[in-house]
């Protein structure tokens, strides 16, 4: 009993420490991005009102500087930003003139739909290919592996453009662009999923091949189990832990890939929002998206940690 | 940034490959006045008996993220302005100001007072009546710094105040005479909004739901996705120049933002949209030869696409060096590469459709021999190991900060290579647009480039009057920093007089003088390229902007 209580306490301490570290990561992301945005040359107030084709008066420019505190010393701006952040206020987007929270909220739905469907597709593809090619004859393995390497090393926009040319421009099977319904989601989701599936497939096959060498697999086979059942019910279960480990990589690729995919397929979403914000030096909006992405990372990693602790108690003491 | 740039060039390559594959290359340039280059005010594909109903699906390029015409400079307003709002003035085919919501007007002899008689019976879509007070509230909204107006406000900068004589008569007072006043009132950015909406909502709310009196009403706006307009019941105050009255024929217009050139072109030909306000130049030939589409290439009023010299610092403070640089640039070759045969070479410092454009002005042409001679004359006689000219051990090098956030332009590399042959080094600095903007207002560059579209020859004041040179106290668009007392005097006089013969003479003189002073190299006359399905009829060419006007357009059943 005492040992169990001790273990529970250790578990709580561990999670507490991870949460604190997560807050540290968020603070670090906000601070570094704040510094980077201000350190790069270019006047944010000018970018807001005086870009190409605009001819505002000096009064307008000064008004913008005042409204956003851009006339204050940098340390004051930073402290103001952190202060507002503590109250949950991410500030106002310079371009859209609405709160950053709202600007992100408006674009979140389509990005989540895209990321989730891409993640799901990547998993299904990777698992299927890995299960059926691991430990097979040499040419099967090397073909699968070769295709994966090629796909994984393709830049996302090339992949997307190829898919567009074949499945949209030429055949007209899918709409070229937009956010309307399921059919508009297919090509962007495939574009985003393929590179992830390729990397996951590689990792998963290597892991599966390791597991297939283990004595318990031999035991299962000698019990007369069929090959597919051995692979799916025994080997895959062990190999899947790798997917949990890779979830950080997946989230990163999904968020980064979303910027490119959304731009190419003209889908609205957080990726497009980020791109516009960066090119117009919309500082609060860029910081908002960075913090949002960092928060997703932190939360996902926290969940993975907790899940590890539950699945394998050795992690707690390690 | 980097990724986007790559994507765009890649999209271009892909489209070229597609074009080659389809064998659609017929690229002979049509002369002005042909079907592809319609006159302003023309009604295109007007044949047939009009029917009401149907929703037009229109693709546009980039969402300005705000739809208050007074608060943005996006060219989206050239089209949206005339969908959602009405103006006081509409230009006729010759570019002369004509009636719209102002039925008539009088200008005082000193050019300081404009008295407008307003049309009666007009209402905004929220029910607010259009009257003199509405006009006053709109002018003040454009000039209020909290509106952050980048165009509408600056275009009426000389506005002082208004006196309401009666509900339908307003006397507008200017602080200085400003003869382009009537013209600019016809621009999409100066469309009139409901005074109730202006007074009762924040600038951000007005951005999301501007309320006008136009032929259509904005019903939904999803940022980065699209905008929906529906027909305004009871609308009956279109510009008389359209020679049609009553409500719009279309039930509505559904607009989508489609930022990628290749995607915008293919979604048009694939039938996802029935019209686009932005045809990529590289796809124009394919659309011209496609019998299912009407393609329009309309020259616009204003400053041509111009490469500008910073005349305020060495080496371009020296006229000989400017002339030499201009003579070393092969403009026709550049026009062909940039415009895919769709753009006409510039012949003056204003586009040829600008009022008082002077065809007699002669721009210096491509003449490398002259360029070498002028550089020798300016003392750049020695050469260094790389083949560039030097003077007192200093290399002849010029800085050109450029941004490629918009369209990818090969012009920088072309010019760099062309002037290298006469010994000038061009240092192209690829920077984010924010940094280019900052350098531009700080005057920290040797070369810059741009267009300026407006609907009056007063563009010359915006670009070349010394008043327009940006400094610490004032923003401005005289990016060549040209300061010439003679040019200043003529431009001021042109603003002061409303006599057209005098204006013509003054603007001609300015164009001639600019050709001597060489503040830049006008490259091609800027034009808008747009297209729509043959099933859509009676699309007019807007007289101010050359953009499509959908007020009385109708769709085949």
Boltz contact constraints between the chains, C-beta under 6 A:
constraints:
  - contact:
      token1: [A, 41]
      token2: [B, 435]
      max_distance: 6.0
  - contact:
      token1: [A, 42]
      token2: [B, 434]
      max_distance: 6.0
  - contact:
      token1: [A, 42]
      token2: [B, 435]
      max_distance: 6.0
  - contact:
      token1: [A, 42]
      token2: [B, 438]
      max_distance: 6.0
  - contact:
      token1: [A, 43]
      token2: [B, 438]
      max_distance: 6.0
  - contact:
      token1: [A, 46]
      token2: [B, 437]
      max_distance: 6.0
  - contact:
      token1: [A, 46]
      token2: [B, 438]
      max_distance: 6.0
  - contact:
      token1: [A, 47]
      token2: [B, 434]
      max_distance: 6.0
  - contact:
      token1: [A, 47]
      token2: [B, 437]
      max_distance: 6.0
  - contact:
      token1: [A, 49]
      token2: [B, 148]
      max_distance: 6.0
  - contact:
      token1: [A, 49]
      token2: [B, 150]
      max_distance: 6.0
  - contact:
      token1: [A, 51]
      token2: [B, 437]
      max_distance: 6.0
  - contact:
      token1: [A, 53]
      token2: [B, 73]
      max_distance: 6.0
  - contact:
      token1: [A, 54]
      token2: [B, 73]
      max_distance: 6.0
  - contact:
      token1: [A, 54]
      token2: [B, 150]
      max_distance: 6.0
  - contact:
      token1: [A, 55]
      token2: [B, 154]
      max_distance: 6.0
  - contact:
      token1: [A, 55]
      token2: [B, 477]
      max_distance: 6.0
  - contact:
      token1: [A, 56]
      token2: [B, 150]
      max_distance: 6.0
  - contact:
      token1: [A, 58]
      token2: [B, 474]
      max_distance: 6.0
  - contact:
      token1: [A, 58]
      token2: [B, 475]
      max_distance: 6.0
  - contact:
      token1: [A, 59]
      token2: [B, 145]
      max_distance: 6.0
  - contact:
      token1: [A, 60]
      token2: [B, 145]
      max_distance: 6.0
  - contact:
      token1: [A, 60]
      token2: [B, 148]
      max_distance: 6.0
  - contact:
      token1: [A, 63]
      token2: [B, 145]
      max_distance: 6.0
  - contact:
      token1: [A, 95]
      token2: [B, 65]
      max_distance: 6.0
  - contact:
      token1: [A, 96]
      token2: [B, 65]
      max_distance: 6.0
  - contact:
      token1: [A, 97]
      token2: [B, 204]
      max_distance: 6.0
  - contact:
      token1: [A, 98]
      token2: [B, 204]
      max_distance: 6.0
  - contact:
      token1: [A, 157]
      token2: [B, 7]
      max_distance: 6.0
  - contact:
      token1: [A, 161]
      token2: [B, 14]
      max_distance: 6.0
  - contact:
      token1: [A, 169]
      token2: [B, 266]
      max_distance: 6.0
  - contact:
      token1: [A, 172]
      token2: [B, 270]
      max_distance: 6.0
  - contact:
      token1: [A, 176]
      token2: [B, 263]
      max_distance: 6.0
  - contact:
      token1: [A, 176]
      token2: [B, 266]
      max_distance: 6.0
  - contact:
      token1: [A, 176]
      token2: [B, 267]
      max_distance: 6.0
  - contact:
      token1: [A, 177]
      token2: [B, 258]
      max_distance: 6.0
  - contact:
      token1: [A, 177]
      token2: [B, 263]
      max_distance: 6.0
  - contact:
      token1: [A, 177]
      token2: [B, 267]
      max_distance: 6.0
  - contact:
      token1: [A, 179]
      token2: [B, 225]
      max_distance: 6.0
  - contact:
      token1: [A, 260]
      token2: [B, 3]
      max_distance: 6.0
  - contact:
      token1: [A, 266]
      token2: [B, 258]
      max_distance: 6.0
  - contact:
      token1: [A, 266]
      token2: [B, 259]
      max_distance: 6.0
  - contact:
      token1: [A, 266]
      token2: [B, 263]
      max_distance: 6.0
  - contact:
      token1: [A, 268]
      token2: [B, 224]
      max_distance: 6.0
  - contact:
      token1: [A, 268]
      token2: [B, 225]
      max_distance: 6.0
  - contact:
      token1: [A, 272]
      token2: [B, 224]
      max_distance: 6.0
  - contact:
      token1: [A, 279]
      token2: [B, 405]
      max_distance: 6.0
  - contact:
      token1: [A, 279]
      token2: [B, 433]
      max_distance: 6.0
  - contact:
      token1: [A, 281]
      token2: [B, 434]
      max_distance: 6.0
